[in-house]
Amino acid sequence: MMQKVDNRDESNIEARREGEAGLDGKIEAGLEMPADDRPGYDPRAIAVRPAATVIVVRDFDNTSLGGLEVLLCRRRSSSPFVANMQVFPGGGIDPDDKAPHSTPTFPYPGGPSLEAAQVAAVREAKEETSLDLGTPGALPLIGRWITPAVASRRYDTLFFLAVLPAGQQPVPDQTEVVECSWWSPWDAVDAWENDELEFVTPTLRFLMSLQNYRSSEEALRAARQASNPGTRVRVDDDSGWPWLPSDEEFWADAGLRRTFGWVGLGT
């Protein structure tokens, strides 16, 4: 278990802990996708599409503290899925997303092909942000999340980590992504707590996982060690809050159930 690193004072950590009790309302309001209330709506009939997402990180030294920054992309307000929310680059896996001369492997039973997801992650990053992340096979797998049945669109998504290539900067495509910005994981979570940013659950939890690392090299090293993340996230039935193995609450027996999210970073 890695110790979380806060680049600020300890009083802020205590304030964060004291404020966790009030997070349940945010989970219900901002992290669960609303169910479709049309007559005859059946979430079980919604196809779960395979998808891929890549978390791009960089080092920054524009303050005396320095540290890690994460790329966040704001979806357009008219988007049919997670409209106006801050997300990582990514999208559905297309039939053409195949690694040449490679036999598909499946890190999770019933989940997407690792190789197809890597190709899709690189393609989506290029399309949405203009970033060229290089060889897809170099992207380490750090998790899997499946959209809950209450959503009108569902995805089975593999998550990867990449370091910003030298000399590149993201440019939003203005079609799916209207804004790109860099945030420290701590500041991003603070902004969410203050209703300044909106996230879905996987985005928030990966940001909290990245609080463990001081640099992109450190995060990438940890991601490469988590080649097949198999630890399922647990959810508190009372608050809806998802806990990782690095959280003490994860190990509590009462009131927790497993959800369809697997993590391998910051655990």
C-alpha positions as CSV (number, residue, x, y, z in Angstrom):
1,M,0.0,0.0,0.0
2,M,1.4,3.4,-1.0
3,Q,1.1,6.4,1.2
4,K,-0.9,9.2,-0.4
5,V,1.2,12.3,-1.1
6,D,-0.4,15.7,-0.6
7,N,1.7,18.6,-1.9
8,R,0.0,20.9,0.5
9,D,-0.4,21.2,4.3
10,E,-1.8,18.5,6.6
11,S,-4.8,20.5,7.7
12,N,-6.2,20.1,4.2
13,I,-6.0,16.3,4.6
14,E,-8.0,16.5,7.8
15,A,-10.6,18.7,6.2
16,R,-10.9,16.2,3.3
17,R,-11.6,13.4,5.7
18,E,-14.1,15.4,7.7
19,G,-15.9,16.2,4.4
20,E,-16.2,12.6,3.2
21,A,-19.4,12.1,5.1
22,G,-21.2,14.7,2.8
23,L,-20.1,13.1,-0.5
24,D,-23.1,10.8,-0.8
25,G,-25.3,13.6,-2.3
26,K,-22.7,14.4,-4.9
27,I,-22.5,10.7,-5.9
28,E,-26.2,10.5,-6.5
29,A,-26.4,13.9,-8.2
30,G,-23.2,13.9,-10.3
31,L,-21.7,10.4,-10.7
32,E,-24.6,8.1,-11.5
33,M,-26.1,8.5,-15.0
34,P,-29.9,9.1,-14.9
35,A,-32.1,6.3,-16.0
36,D,-34.3,6.7,-19.1
37,D,-37.9,7.2,-17.9
38,R,-39.6,6.4,-21.2
39,P,-42.4,3.8,-21.0
40,G,-41.0,0.3,-21.5
41,Y,-37.4,1.2,-20.7
42,D,-35.4,-1.9,-19.8
43,P,-31.7,-1.3,-19.0
44,R,-31.0,-5.0,-19.5
45,A,-31.7,-4.5,-23.2
46,I,-29.0,-1.9,-23.7
47,A,-25.9,-3.3,-25.4
48,V,-22.6,-2.8,-23.6
49,R,-20.1,-1.5,-26.1
50,P,-16.4,-2.2,-25.7
51,A,-14.4,1.0,-25.2
52,A,-11.0,2.4,-24.3
53,T,-9.7,5.4,-22.3
54,V,-6.2,6.8,-21.8
55,I,-5.2,8.9,-18.8
56,V,-2.4,11.3,-20.0
57,V,-0.1,12.7,-17.3
58,R,2.8,15.1,-17.3
59,D,5.2,16.7,-14.8
60,F,5.0,20.4,-13.9
61,D,7.3,22.8,-12.1
62,N,5.4,26.1,-12.4
63,T,5.2,26.3,-8.6
64,S,7.7,25.7,-5.9
65,L,5.9,22.4,-5.2
66,G,6.1,20.7,-8.5
67,G,4.4,17.3,-9.1
68,L,2.0,15.5,-11.4
69,E,-0.7,16.9,-13.7
70,V,-3.5,15.0,-15.5
71,L,-5.2,15.9,-18.8
72,L,-8.9,16.6,-18.4
73,C,-11.2,17.1,-21.4
74,R,-14.6,18.7,-21.2
75,R,-17.3,17.1,-23.3
76,R,-19.6,19.3,-25.4
77,S,-22.9,20.3,-23.7
78,S,-25.0,18.5,-26.4
79,S,-23.1,15.2,-26.1
80,P,-25.4,12.2,-25.8
81,F,-23.2,10.8,-23.1
82,V,-21.6,12.5,-20.0
83,A,-22.4,15.9,-21.5
84,N,-20.4,18.9,-20.2
85,M,-18.4,16.6,-17.9
86,Q,-14.6,16.4,-17.5
87,V,-13.3,13.1,-18.9
88,F,-10.1,11.4,-20.1
89,P,-9.7,11.0,-23.8
90,G,-11.4,7.9,-25.1
91,G,-14.3,6.3,-26.8
92,G,-15.8,3.1,-28.3
93,I,-13.6,0.4,-29.9
94,D,-14.2,0.3,-33.7
95,P,-14.0,-3.0,-35.7
96,D,-10.9,-1.6,-37.4
97,D,-9.1,-1.1,-34.1
98,K,-6.8,-4.2,-34.4
99,A,-3.1,-4.6,-33.7
100,P,-1.4,-6.0,-36.8
101,H,0.3,-9.4,-36.5
102,S,-1.0,-9.8,-33.0
103,T,-3.2,-12.5,-31.4
104,P,-5.9,-10.8,-29.3
105,T,-5.7,-11.4,-25.5
106,F,-8.5,-10.8,-23.0
107,P,-7.3,-9.7,-19.6
108,Y,-10.9,-9.9,-18.2
109,P,-13.3,-12.8,-19.1
110,G,-16.0,-11.3,-21.4
111,G,-14.2,-8.0,-21.7
112,P,-12.6,-6.2,-24.6
113,S,-9.5,-7.3,-26.3
114,L,-6.4,-5.7,-24.8
115,E,-4.8,-5.0,-28.2
116,A,-7.9,-3.5,-29.8
117,A,-8.4,-1.3,-26.7
118,Q,-4.8,0.0,-26.9
119,V,-5.3,0.9,-30.6
120,A,-8.6,2.6,-29.8
121,A,-7.1,4.6,-27.0
122,V,-4.3,5.9,-29.2
123,R,-6.8,6.7,-32.0
124,E,-9.3,8.5,-29.7
125,A,-6.5,10.6,-28.1
126,K,-5.4,11.7,-31.6
127,E,-9.0,12.4,-32.8
128,E,-10.1,14.3,-29.7
129,T,-6.9,16.1,-28.6
130,S,-4.4,15.8,-31.5
131,L,-2.0,14.0,-29.3
132,D,0.1,11.2,-30.9
133,L,0.8,8.7,-28.1
134,G,2.9,6.4,-30.2
135,T,2.9,2.6,-30.1
136,P,-0.4,1.3,-28.8
137,G,1.2,-1.8,-27.3
138,A,3.3,0.4,-25.0
139,L,0.2,1.6,-23.0
140,P,0.0,-0.2,-19.6
141,L,-3.5,-1.4,-18.5
142,I,-4.6,0.1,-15.2
143,G,-8.3,-0.8,-14.9
144,R,-11.7,-1.7,-16.2
145,W,-15.1,-0.1,-15.6
146,I,-18.5,-1.1,-16.9
147,T,-21.2,1.6,-17.0
148,P,-24.0,0.8,-14.5
149,A,-27.4,-0.4,-15.8
150,V,-29.1,2.9,-15.0
151,A,-27.4,4.6,-17.9
152,S,-29.0,5.0,-21.3
153,R,-25.6,4.2,-22.9
154,R,-23.3,1.5,-21.5
155,Y,-19.6,0.8,-22.1
156,D,-17.1,-1.9,-21.0
157,T,-14.0,0.3,-20.8
158,L,-10.3,-0.6,-20.4
159,F,-8.2,2.2,-19.0
160,F,-4.6,2.9,-19.8
161,L,-1.9,5.4,-18.7
162,A,0.4,7.5,-20.9
163,V,2.9,10.2,-20.4
164,L,2.6,13.4,-22.5
165,P,5.1,13.0,-25.4
166,A,7.8,15.7,-25.5
167,G,6.9,18.7,-27.6
168,Q,3.2,18.0,-27.8
169,Q,0.2,19.9,-26.3
170,P,-3.4,18.8,-26.5
171,V,-5.8,20.7,-28.8
172,P,-9.6,20.0,-28.5
173,D,-11.3,18.8,-31.6
174,Q,-14.4,21.0,-30.8
175,T,-16.6,18.1,-31.9
176,E,-16.5,15.8,-28.9
177,V,-14.1,17.8,-26.7
178,V,-14.4,21.5,-26.3
179,E,-11.7,22.2,-23.8
180,C,-8.5,20.6,-22.6
181,S,-6.8,21.5,-19.3
182,W,-4.1,20.3,-16.9
183,W,-4.9,19.7,-13.3
184,S,-3.1,18.2,-10.4
185,P,-5.1,15.3,-9.0
186,W,-5.5,17.1,-5.7
187,D,-6.8,20.3,-7.2
188,A,-9.1,18.4,-9.6
189,V,-10.8,16.5,-6.7
190,D,-11.0,19.8,-4.7
191,A,-12.7,21.4,-7.6
192,W,-15.2,18.6,-7.8
193,E,-15.9,18.8,-4.1
194,N,-16.6,22.6,-4.6
195,D,-18.9,21.9,-7.6
196,E,-16.5,23.5,-10.0
197,L,-15.9,20.3,-12.1
198,E,-18.2,17.3,-12.9
199,F,-16.9,13.7,-13.1
200,V,-18.3,10.3,-13.5
201,T,-17.2,7.7,-10.9
202,P,-14.2,6.2,-12.7
203,T,-12.7,9.6,-13.5
204,L,-12.9,10.6,-9.9
205,R,-11.5,7.4,-8.6
206,F,-8.5,7.4,-10.9
207,L,-7.8,11.0,-10.0
208,M,-7.8,10.0,-6.4
209,S,-5.5,7.1,-7.2
210,L,-3.0,9.4,-8.9
211,Q,-2.7,11.4,-5.7
212,N,-0.3,8.7,-4.7
213,Y,2.4,9.7,-7.1
214,R,4.8,12.6,-7.3
215,S,5.8,12.3,-10.9
216,S,4.8,10.9,-14.3
217,E,7.7,8.4,-14.1
218,E,6.5,7.1,-10.7
219,A,2.9,6.7,-11.9
220,L,4.0,5.0,-15.1
221,R,6.3,2.6,-13.2
222,A,3.4,1.7,-10.9
223,A,1.1,1.3,-14.0
224,R,3.5,-1.1,-15.6
225,Q,3.6,-3.3,-12.5
226,A,-0.2,-3.5,-12.6
227,S,-0.2,-5.3,-15.9
228,N,-3.5,-7.1,-15.2
229,P,-5.5,-5.2,-12.5
230,G,-7.9,-7.6,-10.9
231,T,-9.0,-5.9,-7.7
232,R,-12.7,-5.0,-7.8
233,V,-13.9,-1.7,-6.3
234,R,-16.3,-2.0,-3.4
235,V,-19.2,0.3,-3.0
236,D,-20.9,1.6,0.2
237,D,-24.6,0.8,-0.1
238,D,-25.5,3.8,2.1
239,S,-23.5,6.5,0.3
240,G,-22.8,4.9,-3.1
241,W,-19.1,5.9,-2.6
242,P,-16.6,3.5,-4.3
243,W,-13.6,2.5,-2.2
244,L,-10.2,1.2,-3.4
245,P,-7.9,-1.3,-1.6
246,S,-5.8,1.7,-0.5
247,D,-8.8,3.0,1.5
248,E,-9.3,1.6,5.0
249,E,-13.1,1.4,4.3
250,F,-12.5,-1.1,1.5
251,W,-11.6,-3.7,4.1
252,A,-14.8,-3.2,6.1
253,D,-17.3,-6.1,5.8
254,A,-20.6,-4.4,6.6
255,G,-22.4,-2.4,4.1
256,L,-20.0,-2.9,1.2
257,R,-20.5,-4.8,-2.1
258,R,-18.4,-5.3,-5.1
259,T,-19.1,-3.3,-8.2
260,F,-18.2,-3.6,-11.9
261,G,-15.0,-1.7,-11.6
262,W,-11.5,-3.2,-11.5
263,V,-8.4,-1.1,-10.5
264,G,-4.7,-1.6,-10.5
265,L,-3.3,1.9,-9.9
266,G,-2.8,3.4,-6.5
267,T,-4.1,0.3,-4.7
